[in-house]
């Protein structure tokens, strides 16, 4: 049994997991600067044909192979560098490009051209089990999109499919779509005549014949800021569009909305929350991080996703989570969960990105707490407290929040509510809301457009607050169980301690009986205070603990 336990822990990851999750020989020597992604759609056969130009810098002495991620059943057709067709070898979901890269000078900049095709994985349960959505709207018109967080961008285009290497100079996204369908993507749309730039894709069908462009049209988008691979996306449908402007902290911010034509009236009403929400988030977390690319909210054929500057919305124009109160207090139905949560990711997830998906609590946990911040802005602090106090106890506590590093292992699902609860406890213990607000703004300023680790975020919070929260991070991110407060009353003594904690962990909290209260700091050791207030006691509601008498 002991051997099996070790085996299940140690050998659960495959060669493919290591290739995808580690910075190996085919990745470590080059840094992505810019992507140009061009895709042509064959809607009838649910397939795509495309090209990707990757501009990269040589940062270390190169090895003689480059790792490009492209998942089966997609096929990498060819790779060209300096007008030379290179040798490519498939290794599961990785394609090794062979070339004497060692001849490239360190600090030099190059561009490699990749051509590919295939039928991308169809999403089974988007956005969680991701892929392509070849859907239809209520009028039976095609409604097509992709959601690939977790599965990775390489399920539909060849790239360096990791979070730690964002293209510093952004991306160009060129989508060729059938007529009568509007295309929306990240960044700003620009217009360009068909000068051959896009159509170098040269797709072919099963008979080897070149597919004609037909009566489709090209849509071109430019992202000026660094962007996560999984955030690069498209939406294709019978959309109506309207524009607005927010006067934000950095000046005018372009707001654009795209919804199915038949939903415009209810969408205009539901999306009225966007302006006050963005003002709230700017107050708490600093300026919107992507003024150059604008903010878009786009109706999608799935629940939602934090696609940078083009947020996916699929909450059916209901309050809460598809009409359900996740907090089970009533206050969760006061706002549209998807608009608020996915937009909060523009700060945590898109501006500040976890290097390894094992640390994705930085995305999901802190963004989940932005729901509480919005509640406070819109409905007052008491309702916000009702929301977070209930939300942070909705946990499984089966595994640590942080996943295994270097093997493409996402953080555990508790990262949402447990991460939010941890941020709330940090705020409570700092006991200075203005300082907490400046800490959130400082994180977004000092890690602006950067990828980070948990240790970096932890060190920043410790330094800024002047407090040592490392035991808190260890307990709630690196251990599965939350603290259990045991207590008993004997005579005139109140005895208490924590179970499921390491030595050195404690929390300052209040124990109350009626109008009487006393401060305690439980740890792993039994402690006691004088007590003559009876047996009807309660504890602080702002700490993520279990209580056992």
TIMIGU-765382 format. One record per residue (C-alpha): x negated, y negated, z; residue number from 1; residue in one letter. Coordinates in Angstrom, 3 decimals. Example, Ala and Ser with C-alpha at 12.3 -4.5 7.8 and 13.67 -1.06 7.14 Angstrom:
px;py;pz;nr;rest
-12.300;4.500;7.800;1;A
-13.670;1.060;7.140;2;S
//
This chain:
px;py;pz;nr;rest
0.000;0.000;0.000;1;X
-2.851;-2.390;0.813;2;X
-4.456;-1.664;-2.574;3;X
-1.179;-2.341;-4.363;4;X
-0.763;-5.631;-2.522;5;X
-4.244;-6.750;-3.586;6;X
-3.653;-5.515;-7.140;7;X
-0.376;-7.378;-7.460;8;X
-2.059;-10.554;-6.247;9;X
-5.311;-10.277;-8.157;10;X
-4.440;-8.565;-11.416;11;X
-1.079;-10.122;-12.188;12;X
-2.570;-12.489;-14.783;13;X
-3.458;-11.495;-18.310;14;X
-6.244;-12.424;-20.682;15;X
-3.748;-14.700;-22.431;16;X
-2.956;-16.457;-19.134;17;X
-6.635;-17.166;-18.569;18;X
-7.142;-18.454;-22.107;19;X
-4.142;-20.746;-21.770;20;X
-4.841;-21.988;-18.247;21;X
-8.629;-22.355;-18.081;22;X
-11.115;-24.795;-19.549;23;X
-13.088;-22.134;-21.386;24;X
-15.821;-22.128;-24.030;25;X
-13.452;-23.060;-26.816;26;X
-12.107;-26.115;-24.976;27;X
-14.661;-27.537;-22.594;28;X
-16.804;-29.391;-25.146;29;X
-14.163;-31.492;-26.923;30;X
-11.670;-34.125;-25.814;31;X
-8.469;-34.945;-27.726;32;X
-8.133;-38.590;-28.763;33;X
-5.109;-38.543;-31.072;34;X
-2.563;-36.184;-32.637;35;X
-0.772;-36.670;-35.955;36;X
2.054;-34.156;-36.116;37;X
4.018;-33.741;-39.377;38;X
6.889;-31.246;-39.591;39;X
9.351;-30.237;-42.319;40;X
12.529;-28.375;-41.317;41;X
14.220;-25.505;-43.113;42;X
17.442;-25.561;-41.105;43;X
19.086;-22.715;-43.028;44;X
16.302;-20.273;-42.150;45;X
15.507;-21.847;-38.758;46;X
11.890;-22.324;-39.645;47;X
9.413;-25.164;-39.851;48;X
6.297;-26.025;-41.852;49;X
3.793;-28.504;-40.578;50;X
0.371;-30.004;-40.262;51;X
-1.498;-31.418;-37.295;52;X
-4.494;-33.726;-37.454;53;X
-6.492;-33.687;-34.218;54;X
-9.009;-36.466;-33.711;55;X
-11.445;-35.458;-30.977;56;X
-14.675;-36.531;-29.306;57;X
-17.558;-34.142;-28.691;58;X
-18.220;-34.552;-24.957;59;X
-20.662;-31.692;-24.325;60;X
-22.945;-29.440;-26.333;61;X
-20.433;-27.536;-28.493;62;X
-20.011;-23.801;-28.712;63;X
-19.423;-22.289;-32.136;64;X
-15.702;-21.805;-31.690;65;X
-12.732;-24.052;-30.999;66;X
-9.642;-22.748;-29.201;67;X
-6.335;-23.853;-30.721;68;X
-3.120;-22.762;-29.026;69;X
-0.217;-21.675;-31.239;70;X
2.210;-19.069;-29.937;71;X
3.572;-16.149;-31.896;72;X
5.523;-15.849;-34.113;73;X
4.094;-19.143;-35.406;74;X
1.204;-18.757;-37.868;75;X
-1.840;-20.962;-38.322;76;X
-2.457;-20.978;-42.072;77;X
-5.708;-22.899;-42.333;78;X
-8.106;-25.324;-40.659;79;X
-10.187;-27.954;-42.452;80;X
-13.088;-29.991;-41.084;81;X
-15.240;-32.286;-43.217;82;X
-13.406;-30.950;-46.305;83;X
-14.483;-27.389;-45.499;84;X
-11.977;-24.574;-45.003;85;X
-12.935;-22.846;-41.753;86;X
-12.622;-19.245;-40.605;87;X
-9.754;-18.635;-38.165;88;X
-9.152;-15.549;-36.003;89;X
-5.974;-14.870;-34.028;90;X
-6.161;-13.726;-30.401;91;X
-2.559;-13.392;-29.163;92;X
-1.319;-16.981;-28.708;93;X
-4.777;-18.453;-29.373;94;X
-6.453;-19.080;-32.708;95;X
-10.249;-19.253;-32.700;96;X
-11.700;-21.592;-35.294;97;X
-15.212;-20.511;-36.264;98;X
-17.755;-23.080;-37.380;99;X
-21.303;-24.172;-36.446;100;X
-19.844;-26.788;-34.122;101;X
-23.221;-26.917;-32.342;102;X
-24.385;-29.041;-35.278;103;X
-21.997;-31.800;-34.215;104;X
-23.723;-34.569;-32.310;105;X
-22.706;-35.149;-28.727;106;X
-20.536;-38.296;-28.414;107;X
-19.520;-38.009;-32.068;108;X
-15.890;-38.245;-33.207;109;X
-14.310;-35.831;-35.694;110;X
-10.890;-34.940;-37.091;111;X
-9.740;-31.413;-37.801;112;X
-6.709;-30.703;-40.008;113;X
-4.455;-27.740;-39.212;114;X
-1.673;-26.282;-41.363;115;X
0.938;-23.896;-39.980;116;X
4.444;-22.463;-40.377;117;X
6.909;-20.103;-38.785;118;X
10.184;-19.657;-36.923;119;X
9.664;-21.072;-33.427;120;X
10.919;-19.247;-30.375;121;X
14.613;-19.960;-29.787;122;X
15.378;-21.279;-26.322;123;X
17.269;-18.774;-24.169;124;X
18.174;-21.129;-21.338;125;X
16.882;-24.603;-22.071;126;X
15.220;-26.481;-20.579;127;X
13.965;-23.786;-18.140;128;X
13.445;-20.968;-20.626;129;X
12.442;-23.242;-23.458;130;X
12.157;-23.294;-27.203;131;X
14.131;-24.575;-30.189;132;X
17.834;-25.313;-29.967;133;X
19.484;-24.867;-33.372;134;X
22.884;-26.058;-32.228;135;X
25.993;-27.743;-33.562;136;X
27.945;-30.625;-32.089;137;X
31.723;-30.683;-31.525;138;X
32.271;-31.596;-35.186;139;X
30.146;-28.618;-36.350;140;X
27.296;-30.811;-37.574;141;X
23.746;-29.569;-36.903;142;X
22.277;-30.701;-33.588;143;X
18.671;-29.618;-33.235;144;X
16.041;-30.233;-30.564;145;X
13.194;-28.647;-28.634;146;X
12.499;-28.322;-24.907;147;X
9.181;-26.682;-24.119;148;X
7.925;-27.579;-20.645;149;X
6.654;-24.382;-19.077;150;X
6.505;-22.513;-22.383;151;X
4.249;-25.215;-23.770;152;X
4.060;-27.355;-26.900;153;X
2.166;-24.598;-28.689;154;X
5.424;-22.718;-29.143;155;X
6.070;-25.035;-32.127;156;X
2.839;-26.843;-33.065;157;X
-0.897;-26.124;-32.783;158;X
-2.667;-28.132;-30.089;159;X
-4.849;-28.026;-27.011;160;X
-1.971;-26.918;-24.825;161;X
-3.021;-28.147;-21.383;162;X
-1.936;-31.049;-19.201;163;X
-5.422;-32.279;-18.364;164;X
-6.288;-33.360;-21.929;165;X
-3.813;-35.984;-23.090;166;X
-4.571;-37.856;-26.324;167;X
-5.940;-41.155;-25.018;168;X
-4.963;-42.959;-28.233;169;X
-1.465;-41.521;-28.439;170;X
0.223;-39.661;-31.270;171;X
1.976;-40.119;-34.601;172;X
5.059;-37.932;-35.095;173;X
6.440;-37.516;-38.617;174;X
9.643;-35.498;-39.000;175;X
11.204;-34.602;-42.352;176;X
14.896;-33.875;-41.810;177;X
17.971;-33.001;-43.875;178;X
20.192;-35.825;-45.070;179;X
22.947;-37.171;-42.797;180;X
20.936;-36.310;-39.668;181;X
19.141;-39.003;-37.726;182;X
15.811;-38.176;-36.120;183;X
14.681;-39.596;-32.780;184;X
11.254;-39.030;-31.278;185;X
8.818;-40.553;-28.807;186;X
7.427;-44.050;-29.121;187;X
8.498;-46.583;-31.725;188;X
9.902;-45.774;-35.122;189;X
8.106;-47.228;-38.127;190;X
8.892;-47.043;-41.808;191;X
6.664;-45.898;-44.619;192;X
7.168;-45.131;-48.296;193;X
6.662;-41.536;-49.422;194;X
3.044;-42.068;-50.394;195;X
1.938;-38.470;-50.010;196;X
0.704;-38.805;-46.471;197;X
3.522;-36.754;-45.022;198;X
4.027;-34.266;-47.797;199;X
0.536;-32.749;-47.577;200;X
2.296;-30.059;-45.520;201;X
2.948;-28.133;-48.783;202;X
5.334;-25.543;-47.295;203;X
6.106;-22.316;-49.136;204;X
8.932;-19.812;-48.884;205;X
8.790;-16.010;-48.699;206;X
8.195;-15.785;-52.476;207;X
5.230;-18.116;-52.341;208;X
7.163;-20.929;-53.995;209;X
6.729;-24.505;-52.851;210;X
9.796;-25.782;-51.045;211;X
11.155;-28.950;-52.603;212;X
11.959;-31.922;-50.451;213;X
15.581;-31.979;-51.586;214;X
17.771;-34.778;-50.315;215;X
16.135;-35.139;-46.936;216;X
14.290;-38.077;-45.470;217;X
11.199;-38.769;-43.411;218;X
11.228;-40.411;-39.974;219;X
7.995;-41.716;-38.512;220;X
7.196;-42.520;-34.894;221;X
4.091;-43.880;-33.206;222;X
3.221;-43.322;-29.536;223;X
0.635;-45.826;-28.375;224;X
0.056;-44.412;-24.875;225;X
-1.436;-41.114;-23.691;226;X
1.259;-38.427;-23.638;227;X
1.676;-34.883;-22.313;228;X
1.902;-32.269;-25.064;229;X
5.204;-30.929;-23.739;230;X
6.645;-34.461;-23.823;231;X
6.175;-34.728;-27.592;232;X
9.603;-33.954;-28.981;233;X
12.356;-34.687;-31.482;234;X
16.132;-34.880;-31.547;235;X
18.046;-34.340;-34.774;236;X
21.764;-35.074;-34.964;237;X
24.616;-37.291;-36.088;238;X
23.637;-40.127;-33.760;239;X
24.811;-43.668;-33.220;240;X
22.267;-46.139;-31.832;241;X
22.375;-49.360;-29.869;242;X
19.651;-51.558;-28.445;243;X
19.250;-53.620;-25.281;244;X
16.475;-55.405;-23.411;245;X
15.440;-55.293;-19.755;246;X
13.540;-58.232;-18.270;247;X
11.088;-56.200;-16.268;248;X
7.954;-56.844;-14.262;249;X
5.788;-56.951;-17.402;250;X
8.286;-58.894;-19.514;251;X
10.885;-57.666;-22.026;252;X
11.272;-53.886;-22.160;253;X
13.076;-52.441;-25.185;254;X
15.922;-50.085;-24.286;255;X
17.378;-47.840;-26.999;256;X
20.225;-45.383;-26.734;257;X
21.092;-42.538;-29.128;258;X
24.256;-40.504;-28.631;259;X
26.522;-38.394;-30.805;260;X
28.942;-40.675;-32.617;261;X
32.017;-39.165;-30.993;262;X
30.585;-39.854;-27.513;263;X
29.670;-43.521;-27.907;264;X
32.460;-44.987;-25.766;265;X
31.817;-42.849;-22.687;266;X
28.046;-43.055;-23.191;267;X
28.066;-46.855;-23.111;268;X
29.862;-46.711;-19.767;269;X
27.684;-43.934;-18.299;270;X
24.428;-45.566;-19.396;271;X
25.197;-48.866;-17.655;272;X
23.197;-47.497;-14.730;273;X
19.931;-47.630;-16.693;274;X
19.136;-51.295;-16.078;275;X
19.666;-51.313;-12.291;276;X
17.893;-47.953;-12.076;277;X
14.802;-49.220;-13.897;278;X
14.756;-52.381;-11.768;279;X
14.908;-50.164;-8.683;280;X
12.103;-47.918;-9.880;281;X
9.928;-50.884;-10.796;282;X
10.479;-52.297;-7.294;283;X
9.423;-49.057;-5.612;284;X
6.811;-47.661;-8.008;285;X
5.536;-50.535;-10.136;286;X
6.087;-51.584;-13.735;287;X
7.531;-49.101;-16.185;288;X
4.372;-47.360;-17.464;289;X
5.123;-47.440;-21.209;290;X
6.212;-50.935;-22.220;291;X
4.364;-50.534;-25.531;292;X
6.516;-47.528;-26.464;293;X
9.816;-48.677;-24.955;294;X
12.459;-46.647;-23.113;295;X
14.969;-44.422;-24.901;296;X
17.794;-42.282;-23.555;297;X
18.869;-39.636;-26.068;298;X
21.798;-37.228;-25.916;299;X
20.429;-33.689;-26.206;300;X
21.946;-30.206;-26.716;301;X
20.607;-29.093;-23.303;302;X
20.678;-30.443;-19.743;303;X
17.735;-32.846;-19.811;304;X
13.975;-33.347;-19.916;305;X
11.496;-36.108;-19.108;306;X
10.231;-36.613;-22.657;307;X
8.061;-39.713;-22.409;308;X
9.792;-42.846;-23.786;309;X
12.583;-40.599;-25.181;310;X
14.347;-39.092;-22.155;311;X
16.683;-36.174;-22.935;312;X
20.216;-36.439;-21.541;313;X
22.729;-33.596;-21.489;314;X
24.720;-34.020;-18.271;315;X
28.054;-34.178;-20.126;316;X
28.716;-37.735;-18.893;317;X
29.482;-36.478;-15.395;318;X
28.309;-37.686;-12.017;319;X
26.027;-35.513;-9.927;320;X
24.614;-32.411;-11.600;321;X
27.209;-31.610;-14.261;322;X
29.880;-32.720;-11.805;323;X
28.339;-30.847;-8.860;324;X
26.893;-32.401;-5.708;325;X
23.466;-30.835;-5.176;326;X
23.284;-32.308;-1.675;327;X
26.738;-30.980;-0.689;328;X
27.435;-34.167;1.238;329;X
29.566;-36.115;-1.233;330;X
26.852;-38.708;-1.829;331;X
25.352;-36.621;-4.629;332;X
28.338;-37.483;-6.804;333;X
27.639;-41.214;-6.612;334;X
25.167;-41.142;-9.501;335;X
24.317;-39.256;-12.705;336;X
21.570;-36.884;-11.585;337;X
19.979;-36.340;-14.996;338;X
19.621;-40.023;-15.907;339;X
17.972;-40.812;-12.576;340;X
15.777;-37.736;-12.153;341;X
14.463;-37.532;-15.714;342;X
13.805;-41.273;-15.847;343;X
11.923;-41.086;-12.539;344;X
9.477;-38.762;-14.296;345;X
8.212;-41.701;-16.356;346;X
6.217;-42.623;-13.231;347;X
5.474;-39.193;-11.749;348;X
4.908;-36.598;-14.461;349;X
4.304;-38.871;-17.438;350;X
2.265;-41.769;-16.039;351;X
0.630;-39.638;-13.324;352;X
0.216;-36.094;-14.637;353;X
-1.011;-32.988;-12.841;354;X
-4.143;-31.595;-14.467;355;X
-3.080;-28.001;-13.804;356;X
0.560;-26.941;-13.861;357;X
-0.094;-25.259;-10.488;358;X
0.079;-28.815;-9.080;359;X
3.379;-29.686;-10.765;360;X
4.902;-30.625;-7.399;361;X
3.339;-34.022;-8.221;362;X
5.834;-34.206;-11.084;363;X
8.863;-32.565;-9.539;364;X
8.551;-33.187;-5.811;365;X
7.819;-36.897;-5.930;366;X
10.306;-37.428;-8.765;367;X
12.965;-35.648;-6.708;368;X
12.299;-38.221;-3.985;369;X
12.937;-41.005;-6.526;370;X
16.575;-39.882;-6.406;371;X
16.593;-40.952;-2.752;372;X
14.926;-44.243;-3.638;373;X
17.621;-44.911;-6.222;374;X
20.338;-43.987;-3.729;375;X
18.857;-46.514;-1.309;376;X
18.809;-49.255;-3.950;377;X
22.339;-48.583;-5.141;378;X
24.240;-47.447;-2.051;379;X
22.179;-48.308;1.029;380;X
19.725;-46.515;3.260;381;X
22.265;-44.537;5.286;382;X
23.645;-42.753;2.222;383;X
20.093;-42.201;0.975;384;X
19.248;-40.532;4.302;385;X
22.328;-38.320;4.058;386;X
21.150;-37.233;0.634;387;X
17.504;-36.389;1.412;388;X
18.198;-34.824;4.833;389;X
20.475;-32.277;3.220;390;X
18.533;-31.848;-0.003;391;X
15.171;-31.032;1.544;392;X
16.571;-28.001;3.389;393;X
17.719;-26.275;0.193;394;X
14.708;-23.942;-0.047;395;X
13.678;-20.320;-0.470;396;X
10.317;-20.471;1.379;397;X
9.110;-17.309;-0.349;398;X
5.867;-18.613;-1.873;399;X
3.586;-21.637;-1.536;400;X
4.554;-24.602;-3.680;401;X
1.126;-24.818;-5.343;402;X
0.557;-22.071;-7.903;403;X
-2.688;-20.311;-8.850;404;X
-5.168;-22.503;-10.682;405;X
-6.669;-21.785;-14.085;406;X
-4.169;-19.129;-15.206;407;X
-1.223;-21.221;-16.475;408;X
0.795;-20.532;-13.300;409;X
3.420;-23.181;-12.615;410;X
4.164;-24.315;-9.082;411;X
6.934;-22.478;-7.224;412;X
10.532;-23.702;-7.539;413;X
10.559;-25.086;-3.991;414;X
8.292;-27.852;-5.309;415;X
11.365;-30.000;-6.032;416;X
13.021;-30.228;-2.631;417;X
10.050;-29.324;-0.453;418;X
7.882;-31.901;-2.240;419;X
10.617;-34.515;-1.786;420;X
10.960;-33.593;1.886;421;X
7.219;-33.932;2.394;422;X
7.222;-37.400;0.830;423;X
10.122;-38.377;3.101;424;X
8.240;-37.169;6.185;425;X
5.177;-39.160;5.124;426;X
7.387;-42.250;4.860;427;X
8.931;-41.592;8.288;428;X
5.556;-41.081;9.969;429;X
4.069;-44.167;8.325;430;X
7.014;-46.057;9.872;431;X
6.474;-48.960;7.496;432;X
8.685;-48.974;4.405;433;X
6.807;-51.831;2.780;434;X
3.494;-50.039;3.166;435;X
5.058;-46.857;1.776;436;X
6.361;-48.826;-1.207;437;X
2.941;-50.336;-1.849;438;X
1.447;-46.842;-1.651;439;X
3.767;-45.593;-4.426;440;X
2.948;-48.670;-6.507;441;X
-0.748;-48.165;-5.799;442;X
-0.633;-44.554;-6.968;443;X
0.905;-45.656;-10.283;444;X
-1.577;-48.486;-10.623;445;X
-4.778;-46.687;-9.643;446;X
-3.910;-43.447;-11.475;447;X
-2.343;-45.282;-14.428;448;X
-2.117;-42.950;-17.452;449;X
-4.333;-40.382;-15.732;450;X
-4.260;-36.681;-14.942;451;X
-4.869;-35.813;-11.294;452;X
-5.117;-32.987;-8.772;453;X
-3.283;-32.470;-5.491;454;X
-6.527;-33.200;-3.650;455;X
-6.778;-36.609;-5.330;456;X
-3.198;-37.528;-4.429;457;X
-3.717;-36.232;-0.895;458;X
-6.912;-38.260;-0.434;459;X
-5.232;-41.385;-1.808;460;X
-2.289;-41.106;0.589;461;X
-4.602;-40.443;3.550;462;X
-6.789;-43.437;2.733;463;X
-3.947;-45.828;1.975;464;X
-1.901;-44.902;5.035;465;X
-4.866;-44.690;7.380;466;X
-3.432;-41.378;8.615;467;X
-4.549;-37.772;8.185;468;X
-1.778;-35.976;6.328;469;X
-3.985;-33.071;5.228;470;X
-2.362;-30.631;7.726;471;X
1.012;-31.707;6.329;472;X
-0.100;-31.015;2.733;473;X
-1.533;-27.660;3.815;474;X
1.679;-26.663;5.582;475;X
4.231;-27.679;2.967;476;X
2.283;-27.083;-0.253;477;X
-0.130;-24.256;0.557;478;X
1.953;-22.122;2.947;479;X
5.252;-20.452;2.161;480;X
7.072;-20.878;5.471;481;X
8.112;-24.158;7.030;482;X
7.457;-24.785;10.746;483;X
9.882;-23.247;13.204;484;X
10.367;-25.241;16.405;485;X
10.934;-22.917;19.345;486;X
12.099;-24.335;22.648;487;X
13.576;-23.358;25.993;488;X
14.556;-25.182;29.142;489;X
13.581;-23.830;32.543;490;X
14.342;-25.746;35.670;491;X
13.314;-29.341;35.077;492;X
10.919;-28.513;32.239;493;X
11.480;-28.595;28.476;494;X
9.078;-26.199;26.715;495;X
8.397;-26.291;22.978;496;X
5.998;-25.166;20.232;497;X
5.783;-24.538;16.466;498;X
5.631;-21.137;14.858;499;X
4.394;-20.544;11.271;500;X
1.770;-23.298;11.528;501;X
-2.005;-23.468;11.590;502;X
-3.923;-24.823;14.590;503;X
-4.126;-28.607;14.351;504;X
-0.682;-29.052;12.788;505;X
1.802;-31.222;14.665;506;X
4.678;-33.587;13.963;507;X
5.691;-36.596;16.086;508;X
9.453;-36.415;16.613;509;X
12.231;-37.242;19.011;510;X
14.272;-34.830;21.112;511;X
17.592;-36.219;22.276;512;X
20.438;-35.464;24.655;513;X
23.308;-37.911;24.437;514;X
21.850;-41.401;24.606;515;X
18.577;-40.172;26.106;516;X
15.597;-39.410;23.875;517;X
11.951;-38.566;24.349;518;X
9.038;-38.292;21.948;519;X
7.317;-34.939;21.520;520;X
4.491;-33.724;19.278;521;X
4.944;-29.975;18.823;522;X
1.948;-27.896;17.722;523;X
1.078;-24.190;17.696;524;X
0.564;-24.253;21.491;525;X
3.285;-24.324;24.115;526;X
3.764;-27.767;25.661;527;X
6.326;-29.164;28.060;528;X
7.871;-32.392;29.298;529;X
9.984;-33.164;32.328;530;X
13.671;-32.673;31.539;531;X
16.906;-33.049;33.474;532;X
19.250;-33.875;30.577;533;X
20.946;-30.507;30.200;534;X
20.980;-28.007;27.382;535;X
22.802;-29.895;24.615;536;X
19.784;-31.195;22.687;537;X
19.081;-32.309;19.121;538;X
15.954;-33.127;17.152;539;X
14.923;-35.650;14.510;540;X
16.768;-35.067;11.228;541;X
13.951;-36.422;9.067;542;X
11.573;-33.475;9.421;543;X
11.596;-30.318;7.364;544;X
11.657;-27.720;10.141;545;X
13.797;-24.891;11.454;546;X
14.858;-24.934;15.098;547;X
15.234;-21.871;17.309;548;X
16.289;-21.933;20.942;549;X
//
